[in-house]
Amino acid sequence: MTTLEIKSKKREIFGKKVNTLRNQGLIPAVVYGGSEGSIPLVLELKEFKRVFKHAGETTLIKLFVPASGWKNVLIHDSSRDPVTDEIKHVDFYEVKMNEKIAAKIPLVFIGNAPAILDLGGILVKAMQEIEIRALPADLPHEVEIDISALKTFDDNILIKDIKVPKNVEILDNISASVASVVPPRSEAEIEELSGEIKEKIEEVTVETEEKVKERQKEEQLEA
């Protein structure tokens, strides 16, 4: 896989004024973890989205930092606008290529489980990611979990069943469950569940009506 690269510029705008950057299609960022301490940067949003789409937070990328040159980094975090979901800020973490680091890697479930196809069961994903330790260059982008091993409702895929390269160490409890298949709900269970949901909706409705009456009473007293 070709190494992903992204260029940055030195950031000289801070605080509330960073909105002027966002209006220009730029986003503020910072890279930390190196000997130079934290370095404030600015990136092109469009370019960052392209890299982030392929790298996520688990793939090594090269970041060009003015006055420092190219750095090996991971996208440590990206904050988003709660309304528009647009990326507002990015944190990069500089890594040393000869030092192992811990990272959480997403799980991708593949294959077909006979317990689902033949028995009508429901897949239960007990985990969505696992924590591993490896050299930065050896970090997998994702880990595949083949659910075809789930043939009955008694079968279970555990951490110890996951296959990873020899140079990758799994840090999670090897006895922890990753995936299983449970029997489908009976009509009686579905009916009971529907009843519970209906009761909760009615409780919320009653509570809301009471709050409306209380507010109206307070408004009358204030008038």
N, C-alpha and C positions, 0 to 999 in steps of 0.2 A: 504494500500500500504506500502510495506517495505521501511524504510528510506534508502536512497542511501548514501553510504559512499565512501570517497576517502582519501588516505593518501598522505602527502607531506613531503618534506625534506627541511631543511634550505638552502637557496640559498646564495652562496658565490661568484658567478660569475655574473658580471654586464657588461653593455655597449655592445660593438661589440662582446665581447667574448662569449655572450650567444649563438651564433651560434654553438659553440662546444657542448652545451647542446642539441640543436635540432638535431645535427648529431648523438647523442646517443639515440634518441627517447624520449627526455625529453623536457618540455616546461617551461619557466619562468612564475611565477605567483606572485600575491600579494593579501593579505587579509587586508582589512581596515574596519573601523567602530567600532572597539573595543577600550578598554581602553589602549591597548598597542600600538596604532597607526598603521601605515602600516607595515606589515611584509612580506619581500620578501621570496618567496618559489620556489620550483621546483617540477614538477609533471611528472608522466609517461604519455606521450601523449595517448597511447592506452587506459589506464585506464580512463583518463579524457573523451575521446570520448565516452566510454561506459556510463559513468554517464551523460554526456551532452545530449546524445541521448534520455534518459528517463526524465531528469529533465528540460532541456532547461534553461530559465532564470526566471522561475516562480515557481519552486518546491524547497522546502527546502531540503538541503543536509547537511550531517555531514562531516566536514573537519578536519583531524588530523593534528595539527600544532606542530612541535617539541617544547618542553619546555612549551607548553601551553595546550596541550591535545586536546580533541574534541571540535569543535566550530560549532554552527548552522549558516550556511551561505546560501546565494543565489549567483548564478553565475551572476555577475553584467554585465560583458562584456567580449567578446573574440575577439581579433584582428586576422585577417587572411592575409596571403600572397596574394597580388593582382594578382599574376600570377598562383600559384599552388592552391590557396584557402585553404592551410593548416593552421591550427591554430598555431599562433606564440606566443600569450601571453594571460593570463587569469586574470581577476580581480574578486575577491570574496568580498562580503559584509557581514560582521558579523551582525546578527540581535539579538535583545533581544526578547525572546519568549513572554514577557508580554506587549510589545509595538506594536501597530498597525503600519503598513507601507503601503505606496502607491506603486502600481506596475501595469504595463501594461500586460494584459492577452490576448493571441491570441483568436480570434473567429474561431469556426469551424462550417461551414454551413452544416446542415443535412436535410434529408427529400426531398420530391419532391413538387415543386410548380405547382399547376394546371395552373397558368398563363403561365408557360413554357411548360408543357406537352400538354395542350389543346389549348392554344392560340398562341403557338410558340414564346413566349416572350423571352427576354434576361435578365438574372439576373444581377442586379447592386449591387455590394458590396460596400456600402458607407464607411464602416469601416472594418478594418482587426483586430483591437484590441480595448479593452476598458480599462480605468484606474479604478482601484478599491482600496479600503483600507480595510485591515483586519489584524488579527494577523498572524504572519508568518506560523503557523501550519494550518491556515485556507485558505491559498492562493490556489485557484483552478489552476490546470495545464492548463486548457483551459475552454472556455465557449461555449456551443453548442447553435446554432441559428437554430430553426426549420423553414424552409422556406415554409412548407406546408400551412401556413396561407396566403400566397400570391396567392389569387385566381383570382384576376383581376389586371389590370394595375393601378388601383386606390389604391390598398392596399399597405401598407407600414409597415415595422417592425421598431419600434422606440426603443430607449434605455430603455424607461419605460416598454417595453414589455418583456425585458430580465429577465429570472428567475435565481436568484442566491440565495445561502443560506442566512439565516437571519443574520448571523454574517459577511456577506460581503457587503460592501457599494460601490455602483457605484458612481464615481466622475464626470463622463461626464454629459453633458446636457441631461436631460431625454427626451427632445423633439427632439433630434438629430436623423436623419435617419440612420438605420443600413443596411437595404436591401430593395430592391423593384424590380419590373419587368417592363421593358419598351417594347413597341411594336417592332416587328422585322422591320428592315429597308426595305423600298420599293425598287423596282428595280431602280427607278429614283434616290433615295438617294444613293444607292450603286454606280451607274454610276457616279454621281456627286462627290462622295468621291474618286473614282478611278481617276477621272480627276484631282482633287486637288493633289493627291499623285504624278501623272505623271508630273504635272507642277513643283512641288517641286524638283523632281528628275532632271528635265531638268535645273532648276535654279542652283542646286548644280553642275551639269555637266559643265554648262557654266562658273560658278565661278571658278571651278577647272582648266578649260582650260586657263582662264585668268591668274591665278596664275602661271601656268606652263610657259606661254609666258613671264610673268614678270621676273620669275627666270632665264629663258634663256637669257633675255635681260641683266640682272644684271651680269650673268656669262660672257657674251661677253664683257661688259664694263670693268670687272676686268681682263680679259685675256690680 
